[in-house]
Amino acid sequence: MSTLKSGEFTKIDVDGHILTVTINRPEVMNAVHPMVSQELSNIFDAFAADPELWIGIVTGAGDRAFSAGNDLKYHAELRAKSGARPASPPSGFGGITNRHDLDKPLIAAVNGVAMGGGFEIALACDIIIASDKARFALPEPRVGLAAGAGGMQRLARQIPLKKAMGMMLTGRHVSAAEGYELGFVTAIVPHADLMKEARRWAGMILECSPMSIRATKQVVTRSLDNPVLEASMRNLRHPAYVALQNSEDTVEGPKAFAEKRKPNWKGR
């Protein structure tokens, strides 16, 4: 049985096989403190374990921000009181940035500011759909920090290195249009159409076998840093690929094609 539920700082919505997760602190531009990260971690744990949930969409409440990142006010108050830095759960900032074993696809629906850790949450997703009001940055060096939740690694892998360094070494803000040009934004839409577009992409993914989608994500992500093509093409080393080969879906797909009908995916 799923343990999915909304929390004090998060909201969830389940529509068939799609889970939508909303960071719900609009009064502070959806800034993330450890309690938010823990709630999100619990949600993503339940999402990963639920066989009926195949795709996740992550967004922020309100019209101003996806997430302004690390809650610096909370951070400063904690340092003043205890000398400690805020701690994220093992799954990372936002419950997602250290989660390297999630084979289900995630779509970030970026509805406004995605700064620092907020951008890192989006970069940890597989697809970024941006409102035309969205803005992105890794501005941590401007406040004596660094993008320690995967931003330095992911951005440098997802766009050309010199472009990534141009963002990270200045902390400058990038519009949705420039993010699309650079290559980390998948699609841009008018602000009012953002969630409709995110659901449209989720719908396109749902047309595919969830077993195939998980195999594809797992093989791609685990092959990215293997410089030897021959070694990276040994697909049978990847459990999700083996599971696909042994699945009902891999029988159903060709059968449905031959019978000129839509496949009935089982996800097993």
N, C-alpha and C positions, 0 to 999 in steps of 0.2 A: 504494500500500500504506500502511495506517495506521501511524503512528509512536507510537501510544498505548502507554504503559507506566507501571506504578507507579514511584514514586521513593522516595528515602530518607524523605521526609516526607509522602508522598501515596500513596493506594491507588486503583486503578480497578477497575471491574467492568463488563463489557459483557454485556447481556442483550438479544439481538435488536437493535432500533434504539435501545435506551436505554443511555446511559453514566451510571454512578454514580461520582462523584468524592468521595473522603473525605480531608479534611485529617487527617493521622495524627501528631499530637503530643499525645496525651491527657495526658501527664505535665506539660505546661504549658498545659493547657486549649486546645490547638490554636492557640496564639498563632502569629502569622505574622511571620517574618523574611524578608529578601530571597531566601534560598534556597527557602523555601516558595513565595513568589510566582513565582519563575522556574520551578519545577516545574509549578505550576498553569498558568502561561502556556503552557508547552510542551504540556500536556494539552489546553487549550482551543484552541490552534492546530491540533492534530491532530483534535480534535472538529469544528471548523469545516470542515476540509478533507475529512473522511471522508463520502462520499455515503450510506453505510449507517447513519450515526448521526444520528438525527433529534431526540432529546430528551436533555437532561442533568439529572441530579439531583446537587446538591451538599450534603454533610453533613460532620459532624465525628466523629472516633473517640471512643468511650467514651460515658458517660452524663451527663457534667457540662457539656460545652460543645460548641457549634457552632464557635465561635472567640472567644477572649477578645480578638482584635484584634491590634494591633501588639505585638510582643514587646518590652516596655519594658526588660527586663533586657538583651537584646541591644542595644537602642537606646542605653541608658545606657553600656554598656561600649564600644560603638563611638565614641560622642561623647567619652568619656574618653581613648580611645587616639588617635583621629585628628582629633577635632573635627568629623567628618562626620556627616551624618544618613544612616540607612539608605535605600538607593535601590531603588525598585520598577522592574520592567521597563516598557517603553513601554505594555504592556497594562494597567498599573496594579496597585494593591494586590490581592494574591490572584490576579494574572493576569487580572482580569476587570473591575475598576472603570473602566478607560479603554477598554474594548472596546465601542465604540459601533456596530460593524458586524456583530455576531453576530446573525443572523436566526433561528437555531434557538432554541427555547424552553429556559429553564433554570428548574428548580424547586429552591428552597432548602428542605431538610428540616432544620429547626432543632431540634436535640435537647437544647438546654440554653442556656447563656449565649451571647448574640450581642452582644458589646460593641465599641464603637468600630469598628475596621476589620472586625471580624467581622460587625457589623450592616451595614456598608457593602457587604460581599460579598453578604449576603442581599438588600439593597435593589437591587443590580445584577441580581438574578434577576427573572424575570417573575411567579413565584408563590411565596409563602412558606407552607409547611405547618409548623405549630408543634406541638411536644410541649407538653402542659400544664405541663411543667417549664421551658419556655423563658422567658428574660428578655432584654430588649432595652434598649440605651442607646447614646447618643453622649456618653461622659463625658470626652472629650478636654480640655475647658476645666479640669477638675479637676486635670490634671497639666500645665497650661501648653501644651497643644496645641490643635488644632482638627481637625474631621473633614474632612481635606483630600482624601479619596479618594472624593468624590462625595456623602458623607452630607448635607452642608449643602444641596446642590442637590436630591438625590433625595427626601429626606424631605419637604422643603417643597413638592415637586410631587406627592407621593403621598398626603398627608393635608392637612387644612386648615392654613393658615399659622400661626394662633395656637396650635393644638395642637402643631405641629412646633416652634415657638419655645419653647413650654413645656417640651418635652423637651430641646432643644439648649442653652437658656440656663441650665438647671439641671444637666444631665447625669444626671437622675434615671433610675431603672430602671423599666421598664414590663413588666408580666406579659404572657403570651400572650393572656389574656382581654382586657386593655386594648388590646393591639395589634390584636386583631380588631375591637374597638369603634372604635378610631381609623381603621382601614381599611388598614393595611399588612400585616396577616396575612390570608391567604386562608381558612385553615381551621385549627382546633385539634383535636387528638385525644389520647387517653391516650398516655402516653409509649411504652408497649410497642407501640402501633399505628402509630408515626410512619412508618417506612419502607414499611409496607404501604399507608398512605394516600398517601404520595408516589408510589408505583408505580401506585396506582389513578388518580391524576390524570394521570400519564404515559400510562396506558392509555387514558383518555378522549381525550387529545390524539392518540394514535395512531389513533383511529377516524376522525380527520380527515385530509385530504390534507396531507402535509408541505409541499407547494408553497403551499397555502392558508394554512397556519400561518405560514410564513416571510413571505408577502406581508402577512398581517395584522399580524404583529409589526413589520415594517419600516415599514409605512404609519402605524401607531399611534405608534410611537416618534418618527418623523420629523415627525409632525403636531402633537405635543403643544404645542410652543411657537409654533405659527402661529396668531395670533389671528383670522385671516380665514378663515371657514368655506369660502368659495368656493375660495380658494387651497389650503387643506388637502385639499380633495376632488379635486384633480387627480391621481388615482391613477396615471396612466400616467407620471408623473415618477419613480416608484419602481421600480427594476429588478426586485425580487422580485415585484411585482404584474404587470409585463410578462411575466416568466418564467412566472407562473401562467397567464396568458391563452394562452400558446403551448405549454402543457404537455400531456402525455398524461393527467395527472390530471384536468384540466378537461373532458376528453372522457369519461373513465372514470366520473366521479361521476354525472352525469345518466344515463348508460347503465345503470349498476348500479341506480340508483333505478327506472328504467323497467322493468328486468328483475327487480325485487324481490329483489335479492341484495346481499351486502356488497361494497363496492368493493375492488378490488385495487390499492392505491396503489403507485405506482412512485417518487414523489419526483423526477420529471423531466418 
